[in-house]
């Protein structure tokens, strides 16, 4: 059974922080947990631990790109980067869009999200 998203906070700053934490849930549930579930069950604990470290390092690399720390190529005339947006819609109408290059930092959330801490504002209905 899938979880139901809770309505976002009304306050703009709280809503933006909540939205970043929802992105953390999506990344950790859809990337990290998926990758961990694909690990061969017949390996040692030490091997599994090293594989999980590699998964976490890859996710952190993605977070650095999302924050604009890495991931740009440029010359004297052109630059290329990937922008990451977190989008909140209400009845299919975009009401908030955060470009992670302008957010408080996906990298800042990574360590808390790894510990299953997605902030003070509830993300899912009880």
DRENTIVO-319903 format. One record per atom (N, C-alpha, C, O): residue number from 1; residue in one letter; atom name; x, y, z. Coordinates in nm, 4 decimals. Each point is the difference from the previous one (the first is absolute). Layout:
BEGIN
- nr  rest  atom  xx  yy  zz
- NUM  A  CA  X  Y  Z
...
This chain:
BEGIN
- nr  rest  atom  xx  yy  zz
- 1  X  N  0.0844  -0.1189  0.0000
- 1  X  CA  -0.0844  0.1189  0.0000
- 1  X  C  0.0882  0.1243  0.0000
- 1  X  O  0.0935  0.0102  0.0794
- 2  X  N  -0.1229  0.0837  -0.1678
- 2  X  CA  0.0798  0.1216  -0.0066
- 2  X  C  -0.0484  0.1006  0.1041
- 2  X  O  -0.1147  -0.0035  0.0447
- 3  X  N  0.2050  0.0922  -0.0082
- 3  X  CA  -0.0316  0.1018  0.0993
- 3  X  C  -0.0637  0.1200  -0.0684
- 3  X  O  0.0218  0.0248  -0.1186
- 4  X  N  -0.1009  0.0491  0.1958
- 4  X  CA  -0.0659  0.1197  -0.0503
- 4  X  C  0.0766  0.1231  0.0463
- 4  X  O  0.0334  0.0133  0.1177
- 5  X  N  -0.0064  0.0754  -0.2108
- 5  X  CA  0.0707  0.1237  0.0297
- 5  X  C  -0.0867  0.0902  0.0867
- 5  X  O  -0.1187  0.0191  -0.0268
- 6  X  N  0.1793  0.0354  0.1300
- 6  X  CA  -0.0679  0.0970  0.0850
- 6  X  C  0.0035  0.1367  -0.0699
- 6  X  O  0.0901  0.0268  -0.0795
- 7  X  N  -0.1860  0.0574  0.1084
- 7  X  CA  0.0007  0.1351  -0.0567
- 7  X  C  0.1214  0.0767  0.0524
- 7  X  O  0.0407  -0.0191  0.1146
- 8  X  N  0.0166  0.1052  -0.1975
- 8  X  CA  0.1192  0.0746  0.0415
- 8  X  C  -0.0340  0.1087  0.1011
- 8  X  O  -0.1149  0.0432  0.0092
- 9  X  N  0.2154  0.0011  0.0667
- 9  X  CA  -0.0213  0.1125  0.0915
- 9  X  C  -0.0412  0.1261  -0.0768
- 9  X  O  0.0350  0.0158  -0.1170
- 10  X  N  -0.1074  0.0716  0.1812
- 10  X  CA  -0.0453  0.1243  -0.0638
- 10  X  C  0.1112  0.1039  -0.0108
- 10  X  O  0.0101  0.0702  -0.1006
- 11  X  N  0.0725  -0.0605  0.2030
- 11  X  CA  0.1088  0.0970  0.0040
- 11  X  C  0.0994  -0.0279  -0.1120
- 11  X  O  0.0419  -0.1143  -0.0183
- 12  X  N  -0.0034  0.2180  -0.0571
- 12  X  CA  0.0852  -0.0157  -0.1186
- 12  X  C  0.1339  -0.0670  0.0327
- 12  X  O  0.0399  -0.0936  -0.0694
- 13  X  N  0.0294  0.1391  0.1727
- 13  X  CA  0.1304  -0.0574  0.0343
- 13  X  C  -0.0143  -0.1455  0.0433
- 13  X  O  0.0798  -0.0851  -0.0391
- 14  X  N  -0.1822  0.0569  0.1202
- 14  X  CA  -0.0244  -0.1377  0.0433
- 14  X  C  -0.0369  -0.0883  -0.1180
- 14  X  O  0.0409  -0.1159  -0.0076
- 15  X  N  -0.1184  0.1718  -0.0837
- 15  X  CA  -0.0421  -0.0760  -0.1188
- 15  X  C  0.1211  -0.0354  -0.0861
- 15  X  O  0.0093  -0.1122  -0.0498
- 16  X  N  0.0829  0.2056  0.0319
- 16  X  CA  0.1194  -0.0267  -0.0797
- 16  X  C  0.0865  -0.1071  0.0646
- 16  X  O  0.0504  -0.0890  -0.0685
- 17  X  N  -0.0330  0.0971  0.2000
- 17  X  CA  0.0777  -0.1016  0.0714
- 17  X  C  -0.0692  -0.1362  -0.0090
- 17  X  O  0.0652  -0.1016  -0.0239
- 18  X  N  -0.1964  0.1000  0.0431
- 18  X  CA  -0.0787  -0.1232  -0.0119
- 18  X  C  0.0171  -0.0594  -0.1393
- 18  X  O  0.0168  -0.1211  -0.0142
- 19  X  N  -0.0209  0.2049  -0.0880
- 19  X  CA  0.0121  -0.0471  -0.1374
- 19  X  C  0.1373  -0.0640  -0.0245
- 19  X  O  0.0095  -0.1017  -0.0687
- 20  X  N  0.0952  0.1601  0.1239
- 20  X  CA  0.1326  -0.0595  -0.0121
- 20  X  C  0.0052  -0.1358  0.0706
- 20  X  O  0.0611  -0.0941  -0.0505
- 21  X  N  -0.1250  0.0842  0.1667
- 21  X  CA  -0.0032  -0.1268  0.0720
- 21  X  C  -0.0811  -0.1052  -0.0759
- 21  X  O  0.0344  -0.1181  0.0030
- 22  X  N  -0.1403  0.1592  -0.0700
- 22  X  CA  -0.0761  -0.0939  -0.0833
- 22  X  C  0.0901  -0.0507  -0.1129
- 22  X  O  -0.0031  -0.1184  -0.0334
- 23  X  N  0.0829  0.2075  -0.0251
- 23  X  CA  0.0949  -0.0433  -0.1033
- 23  X  C  0.0969  -0.1024  0.0584
- 23  X  O  0.0350  -0.0975  -0.0665
- 24  X  N  0.0080  0.1192  0.1891
- 24  X  CA  0.0875  -0.0970  0.0663
- 24  X  C  -0.0669  -0.1353  0.0145
- 24  X  O  0.0632  -0.1033  -0.0223
- 25  X  N  -0.1913  0.1028  0.0596
- 25  X  CA  -0.0757  -0.1254  0.0095
- 25  X  C  -0.0030  -0.0689  -0.1355
- 25  X  O  0.0240  -0.1204  -0.0094
- 26  X  N  -0.0533  0.1960  -0.0952
- 26  X  CA  -0.0077  -0.0586  -0.1338
- 26  X  C  0.1340  -0.0597  -0.0427
- 26  X  O  0.0049  -0.1107  -0.0536
- 27  X  N  0.1020  0.1833  0.0773
- 27  X  CA  0.1325  -0.0492  -0.0386
- 27  X  C  0.0377  -0.1238  0.0815
- 27  X  O  0.0486  -0.0987  -0.0552
- 28  X  N  -0.0710  0.1044  0.1846
- 28  X  CA  0.0397  -0.1133  0.0834
- 28  X  C  -0.0895  -0.1215  -0.0216
- 28  X  O  0.0486  -0.1130  0.0021
- 29  X  N  -0.1773  0.1341  -0.0225
- 29  X  CA  -0.0899  -0.1139  -0.0226
- 29  X  C  0.0131  -0.0568  -0.1403
- 29  X  O  -0.0068  -0.1216  -0.0180
- 30  X  N  0.0256  0.2070  -0.0814
- 30  X  CA  -0.0004  -0.0451  -0.1383
- 30  X  C  0.1382  -0.0325  -0.0558
- 30  X  O  0.0104  -0.0710  -0.1001
- 31  X  N  0.0939  0.1207  0.1616
- 31  X  CA  0.1346  -0.0296  -0.0480
- 31  X  C  0.0748  -0.0863  0.1020
- 31  X  O  0.0410  -0.1118  -0.0311
- 32  X  N  -0.0237  0.1636  0.1516
- 32  X  CA  0.0814  -0.0706  0.1000
- 32  X  C  -0.0599  -0.1352  0.0368
- 32  X  O  0.0676  -0.1025  -0.0078
- 33  X  N  -0.1936  0.1026  0.0475
- 33  X  CA  -0.0614  -0.1267  0.0421
- 33  X  C  -0.0105  -0.0985  -0.1158
- 33  X  O  0.0160  -0.1205  0.0197
- 34  X  N  -0.0423  0.1692  -0.1379
- 34  X  CA  -0.0029  -0.0872  -0.1181
- 34  X  C  0.1371  -0.0646  -0.0198
- 34  X  O  0.0093  -0.1215  -0.0171
- 35  X  N  0.0967  0.2020  0.0194
- 35  X  CA  0.1345  -0.0532  -0.0217
- 35  X  C  0.0378  -0.1004  0.1086
- 35  X  O  0.0582  -0.1043  -0.0297
- 36  X  N  -0.0906  0.1348  0.1540
- 36  X  CA  0.0302  -0.0924  0.1103
- 36  X  C  -0.0764  -0.1310  -0.0186
- 36  X  O  0.0538  -0.1073  0.0276
- 37  X  N  -0.1767  0.1148  -0.0735
- 37  X  CA  -0.0800  -0.1215  -0.0179
- 37  X  C  0.0568  -0.0903  -0.1096
- 37  X  O  -0.0312  -0.1190  -0.0038
- 38  X  N  0.1132  0.1734  -0.0845
- 38  X  CA  0.0570  -0.0762  -0.1111
- 38  X  C  0.1322  -0.0684  0.0366
- 38  X  O  0.0565  -0.0719  -0.0823
- 39  X  N  -0.0065  0.0934  0.2048
- 39  X  CA  0.1260  -0.0609  0.0421
- 39  X  C  -0.0193  -0.1508  0.0153
- 39  X  O  -0.0990  -0.0461  0.0568
- 40  X  N  0.1941  -0.0284  -0.1079
- 40  X  CA  -0.0012  -0.1458  0.0100
- 40  X  C  -0.0077  -0.0414  0.1479
- 40  X  O  0.0795  0.0461  0.0819
- 41  X  N  -0.1733  -0.1309  -0.0495
- 41  X  CA  -0.0225  -0.0425  0.1394
- 41  X  C  0.1080  -0.0961  0.0499
- 41  X  O  0.0079  -0.0263  0.1200
- 42  X  N  0.0747  -0.0259  -0.2093
- 42  X  CA  0.0987  -0.1005  0.0377
- 42  X  C  0.1375  0.0574  0.0326
- 42  X  O  0.0942  -0.0761  0.0216
- 43  X  N  -0.0806  0.2082  -0.0177
- 43  X  CA  0.1302  0.0594  0.0308
- 43  X  C  0.0160  0.0172  0.1508
- 43  X  O  -0.0958  -0.0140  0.0761
- 44  X  N  0.2180  0.0446  -0.0346
- 44  X  CA  0.0279  0.0186  0.1431
- 44  X  C  -0.0518  0.1355  0.0473
- 44  X  O  -0.0300  0.0884  -0.0802
- 45  X  N  0.0203  -0.0743  0.2118
- 45  X  CA  -0.0417  0.1287  0.0583
- 45  X  C  0.0962  0.1111  -0.0396
- 45  X  O  -0.0418  0.1122  -0.0288
- 46  X  N  0.1704  -0.1439  0.0275
- 46  X  CA  0.1019  0.0988  -0.0354
- 46  X  C  -0.0164  0.0445  -0.1455
- 46  X  O  0.0099  0.1189  -0.0306
- 47  X  N  -0.0347  -0.2139  -0.0576
- 47  X  CA  -0.0209  0.0340  -0.1407
- 47  X  C  -0.1256  0.0859  -0.0165
- 47  X  O  0.0005  0.0982  -0.0741
- 48  X  N  -0.1074  -0.1360  0.1434
- 48  X  CA  -0.1240  0.0779  -0.0077
- 48  X  C  0.0223  0.1419  0.0508
- 48  X  O  -0.0497  0.0965  -0.0581
- 49  X  N  0.1243  -0.0850  0.1663
- 49  X  CA  0.0297  0.1318  0.0566
- 49  X  C  0.0762  0.0870  -0.1002
- 49  X  O  -0.0294  0.1188  -0.0133
- 50  X  N  0.1259  -0.1762  -0.0565
- 50  X  CA  0.0763  0.0747  -0.1007
- 50  X  C  -0.0878  0.0393  -0.1187
- 50  X  O  0.0145  0.1095  -0.0544
- 51  X  N  -0.1052  -0.1982  0.0144
- 51  X  CA  -0.0901  0.0329  -0.1103
- 51  X  C  -0.0931  0.1136  0.0402
- 51  X  O  -0.0228  0.0916  -0.0790
- 52  X  N  -0.0310  -0.0961  0.2001
- 52  X  CA  -0.0878  0.1077  0.0481
- 52  X  C  0.0767  0.1314  0.0072
- 52  X  O  -0.0549  0.1052  -0.0327
- 53  X  N  0.1809  -0.1098  0.0750
- 53  X  CA  0.0824  0.1214  0.0009
- 53  X  C  0.0120  0.0564  -0.1416
- 53  X  O  -0.0089  0.1213  -0.0193
- 54  X  N  0.0291  -0.2083  -0.0794
- 54  X  CA  0.0071  0.0448  -0.1386
- 54  X  C  -0.1307  0.0625  -0.0471
- 54  X  O  0.0005  0.1009  -0.0706
- 55  X  N  -0.1116  -0.1608  0.1095
- 55  X  CA  -0.1318  0.0555  -0.0339
- 55  X  C  -0.0145  0.1390  0.0618
- 55  X  O  -0.0418  0.0945  -0.0669
- 56  X  N  0.0769  -0.0830  0.1953
- 56  X  CA  -0.0101  0.1296  0.0684
- 56  X  C  0.0926  0.1040  -0.0623
- 56  X  O  -0.0372  0.1166  -0.0132
- 57  X  N  0.1568  -0.1585  -0.0246
- 57  X  CA  0.0927  0.0937  -0.0651
- 57  X  C  -0.0567  0.0483  -0.1334
- 57  X  O  0.0131  0.1175  -0.0340
- 58  X  N  -0.0757  -0.2070  -0.0410
- 58  X  CA  -0.0603  0.0392  -0.1282
- 58  X  C  -0.1154  0.0976  0.0217
- 58  X  O  -0.0141  0.0972  -0.0742
- 59  X  N  -0.0681  -0.1230  0.1754
- 59  X  CA  -0.1115  0.0904  0.0294
- 59  X  C  0.0530  0.1356  0.0451
- 59  X  O  -0.0534  0.1037  -0.0393
- 60  X  N  0.1578  -0.1039  0.1211
- 60  X  CA  0.0574  0.1268  0.0440
- 60  X  C  0.0578  0.0764  -0.1196
- 60  X  O  -0.0095  0.1226  -0.0056
- 61  X  N  0.0686  -0.1940  -0.0889
- 61  X  CA  0.0480  0.0638  -0.1231
- 61  X  C  -0.1143  0.0659  -0.0758
- 61  X  O  0.0150  0.1101  -0.0530
- 62  X  N  -0.1301  -0.1784  0.0479
- 62  X  CA  -0.1190  0.0589  -0.0623
- 62  X  C  -0.0416  0.1258  0.0759
- 62  X  O  -0.0340  0.1011  -0.0615
- 63  X  N  0.0365  -0.1067  0.1942
- 63  X  CA  -0.0367  0.1169  0.0817
- 63  X  C  0.0947  0.1170  -0.0279
- 63  X  O  -0.0440  0.1147  -0.0075
- 64  X  N  0.1737  -0.1429  -0.0079
- 64  X  CA  0.0947  0.1081  -0.0303
- 64  X  C  -0.0323  0.0634  -0.1354
- 64  X  O  0.0110  0.1215  -0.0162
- 65  X  N  -0.0509  -0.2040  -0.0804
- 65  X  CA  -0.0385  0.0548  -0.1298
- 65  X  C  -0.1277  0.0819  0.0136
- 65  X  O  -0.0121  0.1070  -0.0597
- 66  X  N  -0.0826  -0.1567  0.1376
- 66  X  CA  -0.1260  0.0725  0.0189
- 66  X  C  0.0236  0.1356  0.0651
- 66  X  O  -0.0711  0.0961  -0.0294
- 67  X  N  0.1711  -0.0875  0.1182
- 67  X  CA  0.0322  0.1259  0.0673
- 67  X  C  0.0904  0.0910  -0.0823
- 67  X  O  0.0243  0.1143  0.0388
- 68  X  N  0.0255  -0.1636  -0.1518
- 68  X  CA  0.0880  0.0809  -0.0832
- 68  X  C  0.1448  -0.0008  0.0451
- 68  X  O  0.0801  0.0798  -0.0486
- 69  X  N  -0.0447  -0.1694  0.1415
- 69  X  CA  0.1384  -0.0108  0.0457
- 69  X  C  0.0862  -0.0591  -0.1106
- 69  X  O  0.1143  0.0414  -0.0194
- 70  X  N  -0.1696  -0.1385  -0.0531
- 70  X  CA  0.0696  -0.0636  -0.1112
- 70  X  C  -0.0944  -0.0026  -0.1194
- 70  X  O  -0.1169  0.0369  0.0113
- 71  X  N  0.1681  -0.0804  -0.1251
- 71  X  CA  -0.0876  -0.0316  -0.1105
- 71  X  C  -0.0165  0.1049  -0.1070
- 71  X  O  -0.0969  -0.0042  -0.0757
- 72  X  N  0.1893  0.0988  0.0672
- 72  X  CA  -0.0099  0.0985  -0.1074
- 72  X  C  0.1214  -0.0130  -0.0910
- 72  X  O  0.1128  -0.0175  0.0459
- 73  X  N  -0.1383  0.0262  -0.1741
- 73  X  CA  0.1068  0.0067  -0.0990
- 73  X  C  -0.0108  0.1346  -0.0692
- 73  X  O  -0.1097  0.0447  -0.0335
- 74  X  N  0.2243  0.0202  0.0119
- 74  X  CA  -0.0065  0.1297  -0.0664
- 74  X  C  0.1302  0.0318  -0.0709
- 74  X  O  0.1056  -0.0567  0.0279
- 75  X  N  -0.1182  0.1487  -0.1192
- 75  X  CA  0.1165  0.0590  -0.0643
- 75  X  C  -0.0175  0.1505  0.0081
- 75  X  O  -0.0828  0.0478  0.0776
- 76  X  N  0.1584  0.0278  -0.1554
- 76  X  CA  -0.0099  0.1457  0.0091
- 76  X  C  -0.1332  0.0547  -0.0499
- 76  X  O  -0.0349  0.1143  0.0298
- 77  X  N  -0.0401  -0.1946  -0.1054
- 77  X  CA  -0.1245  0.0484  -0.0587
- 77  X  C  -0.1249  -0.0726  0.0497
- 77  X  O  -0.1052  0.0622  0.0146
- 78  X  N  0.1151  -0.1930  0.0117
- 78  X  CA  -0.1171  -0.0810  0.0325
- 78  X  C  0.0175  -0.0724  0.1329
- 78  X  O  0.1113  -0.0266  0.0454
- 79  X  N  -0.2245  -0.0035  0.0141
- 79  X  CA  0.0003  -0.0873  0.1176
- 79  X  C  -0.1193  -0.0950  -0.0110
- 79  X  O  -0.1032  0.0328  -0.0585
- 80  X  N  0.1207  -0.1512  0.1166
- 80  X  CA  -0.1060  -0.0997  0.0029
- 80  X  C  -0.0091  -0.0538  0.1412
- 80  X  O  0.1003  -0.0376  0.0606
- 81  X  N  -0.2219  0.0346  -0.0092
- 81  X  CA  -0.0239  -0.0570  0.1325
- 81  X  C  -0.1376  -0.0647  -0.0010
- 81  X  O  -0.0821  0.0267  -0.0877
- 82  X  N  0.0588  -0.1096  0.1836
- 82  X  CA  -0.1309  -0.0616  0.0181
- 82  X  C  -0.0656  0.0696  0.1185
- 82  X  O  0.0557  0.0025  0.1098
- 83  X  N  -0.1727  0.0535  -0.1316
- 83  X  CA  -0.0734  0.0608  0.1105
- 83  X  C  -0.1031  -0.0997  0.0504
- 83  X  O  -0.0629  -0.0725  -0.0770
- 84  X  N  0.0481  0.0712  0.2052
- 84  X  CA  -0.0951  -0.0904  0.0647
- 84  X  C  -0.1082  0.0843  0.0651
- 84  X  O  0.0291  0.0940  0.0740
- 85  X  N  -0.1518  -0.1277  -0.1016
- 85  X  CA  -0.1122  0.0737  0.0568
- 85  X  C  -0.0877  -0.0936  0.0812
- 85  X  O  -0.0217  -0.1156  -0.0361
- 86  X  N  -0.0274  0.1683  0.1452
- 86  X  CA  -0.0977  -0.0710  0.0817
- 86  X  C  -0.1303  0.0765  -0.0181
- 86  X  O  -0.0054  0.1205  0.0248
- 87  X  N  -0.0982  -0.1887  -0.0672
- 87  X  CA  -0.1234  0.0671  -0.0392
- 87  X  C  -0.1161  -0.0472  0.0860
- 87  X  O  -0.0225  -0.1199  0.0165
- 88  X  N  -0.0509  0.2164  0.0379
- 88  X  CA  -0.1222  -0.0269  0.0748
- 88  X  C  -0.1174  0.0468  -0.0848
- 88  X  O  -0.0038  0.1146  -0.0449
- 89  X  N  -0.0914  -0.2039  0.0235
- 89  X  CA  -0.1190  0.0340  -0.0772
- 89  X  C  -0.1243  -0.0217  0.0854
- 89  X  O  -0.0062  -0.0903  0.0835
- 90  X  N  -0.0911  0.1751  -0.1070
- 90  X  CA  -0.1313  -0.0138  0.0635
- 90  X  C  -0.1020  -0.0116  -0.1129
- 90  X  O  -0.0157  0.0917  -0.0805
- 91  X  N  -0.0522  -0.2040  0.0759
- 91  X  CA  -0.0953  -0.0280  -0.1082
- 91  X  C  0.0642  0.0230  -0.1366
- 91  X  O  -0.0571  0.0650  -0.0875
- 92  X  N  0.1780  -0.1204  0.0717
- 92  X  CA  0.0764  0.0050  -0.1246
- 92  X  C  0.0443  0.1412  -0.0405
- 92  X  O  0.0428  0.0215  -0.1134
- 93  X  N  -0.0528  0.0735  0.2049
- 93  X  CA  0.0478  0.1360  -0.0254
- 93  X  C  0.1263  0.0215  0.0845
- 93  X  O  -0.0007  -0.0211  0.1212
- 94  X  N  0.1070  0.0627  -0.1865
- 94  X  CA  0.1270  0.0235  0.0701
- 94  X  C  -0.0163  0.1180  0.0944
- 94  X  O  -0.0346  0.1105  -0.0416
- 95  X  N  0.0604  -0.1361  0.1706
- 95  X  CA  -0.0121  0.1084  0.0980
- 95  X  C  0.1337  0.0355  0.0648
- 95  X  O  0.0141  0.1071  0.0589
- 96  X  N  0.0838  -0.1966  -0.0698
- 96  X  CA  0.1327  0.0298  0.0538
- 96  X  C  0.1021  -0.0818  -0.0771
- 96  X  O  -0.0180  -0.1196  -0.0229
- 97  X  N  0.1242  0.1855  -0.0160
- 97  X  CA  0.1094  -0.0669  -0.0690
- 97  X  C  0.1304  0.0465  0.0628
- 97  X  O  0.0305  0.1192  0.0019
- 98  X  N  0.0453  -0.2141  0.0489
- 98  X  CA  0.1307  0.0311  0.0565
- 98  X  C  0.1081  -0.0522  -0.0932
- 98  X  O  0.0030  -0.1189  -0.0317
- 99  X  N  0.0838  0.2053  -0.0113
- 99  X  CA  0.1195  -0.0430  -0.0692
- 99  X  C  0.1002  -0.0315  0.1100
- 99  X  O  0.0345  0.0882  0.0787
- 100  X  N  0.0129  -0.2120  -0.0716
- 100  X  CA  0.0866  -0.0385  0.1117
- 100  X  C  0.1300  0.0787  0.0041
- 100  X  O  0.0667  0.0038  0.1034
- 101  X  N  -0.0294  0.0597  -0.2156
- 101  X  CA  0.1183  0.0856  0.0018
- 101  X  C  -0.0225  0.1215  0.0904
- 101  X  O  0.0958  0.0628  0.0453
- 102  X  N  -0.2235  -0.0298  -0.0193
- 102  X  CA  -0.0341  0.1157  0.0828
- 102  X  C  -0.0606  -0.0400  0.1347
- 102  X  O  -0.0562  0.0842  0.0699
- 103  X  N  0.0672  -0.2110  -0.0337
- 103  X  CA  -0.0631  -0.0463  0.1238
- 103  X  C  0.0994  0.0027  0.1163
- 103  X  O  0.1145  0.0425  -0.0156
- 104  X  N  -0.1600  -0.0882  0.1314
- 104  X  CA  0.0867  -0.0066  0.1178
- 104  X  C  0.1010  -0.1134  -0.0084
- 104  X  O  0.0921  -0.0070  0.0814
- 105  X  N  -0.1081  -0.0810  -0.1778
- 105  X  CA  0.1027  -0.1006  -0.0211
- 105  X  C  -0.0454  -0.1423  0.0175
- 105  X  O  -0.0372  -0.0435  0.1090
- 106  X  N  0.0414  -0.0277  -0.2190
- 106  X  CA  -0.0296  -0.1428  0.0047
- 106  X  C  0.1089  -0.0731  0.0773
- 106  X  O  -0.0284  -0.0968  0.0705
- 107  X  N  0.1526  0.1421  -0.0830
- 107  X  CA  0.1093  -0.0636  0.0740
- 107  X  C  -0.0213  0.0119  0.1503
- 107  X  O  0.0344  -0.0907  0.0758
- 108  X  N  -0.0914  0.2033  -0.0334
- 108  X  CA  -0.0252  0.0181  0.1434
- 108  X  C  -0.1015  -0.1011  0.0512
- 108  X  O  0.0103  -0.0451  0.1140
- 109  X  N  -0.1072  0.0092  -0.1955
- 109  X  CA  -0.1013  -0.0944  0.0425
- 109  X  C  0.0443  -0.1448  -0.0046
- 109  X  O  -0.0581  -0.0846  0.0681
- 110  X  N  0.1602  0.0545  -0.1475
- 110  X  CA  0.0404  -0.1381  -0.0258
- 110  X  C  0.0213  -0.0812  0.1274
- 110  X  O  -0.0556  -0.1090  0.0134
- 111  X  N  0.1345  0.1599  0.0793
- 111  X  CA  0.0360  -0.0784  0.1188
- 111  X  C  -0.1202  -0.0269  0.0891
- 111  X  O  -0.0115  -0.1085  0.0571
- 112  X  N  -0.0776  0.2048  -0.0444
- 112  X  CA  -0.1232  -0.0224  0.0775
- 112  X  C  -0.0895  -0.1001  -0.0723
- 112  X  O  -0.0553  -0.0904  0.0625
- 113  X  N  0.0410  0.1061  -0.1927
- 113  X  CA  -0.0856  -0.0905  -0.0777
- 113  X  C  0.0520  -0.1428  0.0083
- 113  X  O  -0.0783  -0.0948  0.0033
- 114  X  N  0.2104  0.0794  0.0000
- 114  X  CA  0.0605  -0.1328  0.0118
- 114  X  C  -0.0423  -0.0662  0.1316
- 114  X  O  -0.0075  -0.1225  0.0095
- 115  X  N  -0.0196  0.2042  0.0903
- 115  X  CA  -0.0450  -0.0488  0.1315
- 115  X  C  -0.1524  -0.0007  0.0099
- 115  X  O  -0.0556  -0.0127  0.1091
- 116  X  N  -0.0115  0.0265  -0.2231
- 116  X  CA  -0.1474  0.0000  -0.0071
- 116  X  C  -0.0628  0.1198  0.0722
- 116  X  O  -0.1112  -0.0097  0.0521
- 117  X  N  0.1826  0.1220  -0.0495
- 117  X  CA  -0.0490  0.1235  0.0600
- 117  X  C  -0.0326  0.0960  -0.1144
- 117  X  O  0.0896  0.0531  -0.0657
- 118  X  N  -0.2189  -0.0319  0.0433
- 118  X  CA  -0.0446  0.0848  -0.1102
- 118  X  C  -0.0655  0.1288  0.0507
- 118  X  O  -0.0932  0.0520  -0.0614
- 119  X  N  0.1430  -0.0025  0.1728
- 119  X  CA  -0.0421  0.1297  0.0493
- 119  X  C  -0.1162  -0.0025  0.0957
- 119  X  O  -0.0594  -0.1042  0.0274
- 120  X  N  0.0281  0.2243  0.0237
- 120  X  CA  -0.1033  0.0119  0.1019
- 120  X  C  -0.1417  -0.0017  -0.0542
- 120  X  O  -0.0947  -0.0235  0.0751
- 121  X  N  0.0786  0.0481  -0.2051
- 121  X  CA  -0.1327  0.0036  -0.0590
- 121  X  C  -0.0315  -0.1348  -0.0619
- 121  X  O  0.0752  -0.0499  -0.0837
- 122  X  N  -0.1866  -0.0089  0.1250
- 122  X  CA  -0.0371  -0.1324  -0.0471
- 122  X  C  -0.0177  -0.0008  -0.1519
- 122  X  O  -0.0512  0.0957  -0.0583
- 123  X  N  0.0934  -0.2028  -0.0034
- 123  X  CA  -0.0077  -0.0137  -0.1446
- 123  X  C  -0.1176  -0.0887  -0.0395
- 123  X  O  -0.0628  0.0211  -0.1038
- 124  X  N  0.0341  -0.1200  0.1871
- 124  X  CA  -0.1058  -0.0953  -0.0312
- 124  X  C  -0.1143  0.0085  0.1002
- 124  X  O  0.0202  0.0324  0.1170
- 125  X  N  -0.1410  -0.0623  -0.1652
- 125  X  CA  -0.1161  -0.0092  0.0876
- 125  X  C  0.0192  -0.1201  0.0904
- 125  X  O  0.0628  -0.0987  -0.0383
- 126  X  N  -0.1166  0.1076  0.1567
- 126  X  CA  0.0078  -0.1131  0.0958
- 126  X  C  -0.0897  -0.1115  -0.0426
- 126  X  O  -0.0070  -0.1028  0.0673
